[in-house]
Amino acid sequence: MKKAVAILIAIVVILCLGILGTRFEHWRGAANEAAAANHLARIAVAEDVYRHKHGGNYSQSLSELEGLEAEPSAYVFKYTPGAPSVSNRIDTYSATAEPRIPSETGNRYFYIDQSRLLRYEFRQRASAASPHL
């Protein structure tokens, strides 16, 4: 009887740990998504500062921007400057953030451009056509 009670208690403990573990993964994914969205918003601010200081041009790469912290490691970031205009100005840019390990480090994909609207998609790449937050 004591053995059966001990086994039952062990099963209950294992089930509780499994439920808590699943919740923890969800919370970690949400925190990763928030960090990625925040980093893209910081890129947009840094681009505005850069444009103000450089005669209306956006940067050609993220390394030209001041004040950006390290990228959150759970996401992969890509920056794309727009093609130079006739007057040789870079008038547009876009930046994306994708989960490094989809469904594990995050479920949302993010996109931002010179409009400063942060856009997202669930489980697929975000673009200028995606809904904004």
URBELLIN-V447120 format. One record per backbone hydrogen bond with DSSP energy under -0.5 kcal/mol. CO is the residue of the C=O (numbers start at 1). NH is the residue of the N-H. If there is no record, write none. Layout:
BEGIN
CO,NH
CO,NH
END
This chain:
BEGIN
1,5
2,6
3,7
4,8
5,9
6,10
7,11
8,12
9,13
10,14
11,15
12,16
13,17
14,18
15,19
16,20
17,21
18,22
19,23
20,24
21,25
22,26
23,27
24,28
25,29
26,30
27,31
28,32
29,33
30,34
31,35
32,36
33,37
34,38
35,39
36,40
37,41
38,42
39,43
40,44
41,45
42,46
43,47
44,48
45,49
46,50
47,51
48,52
49,53
50,54
51,56
52,55
54,57
61,64
62,65
72,75
74,100
76,98
78,96
80,94
85,88
89,85
89,91
90,58
92,82
93,114
94,80
95,112
96,78
97,110
98,76
101,104
101,105
101,106
106,103
107,123
109,121
110,97
111,119
112,95
113,116
116,118
117,119
118,133
119,111
121,109
121,123
127,130
131,120
END
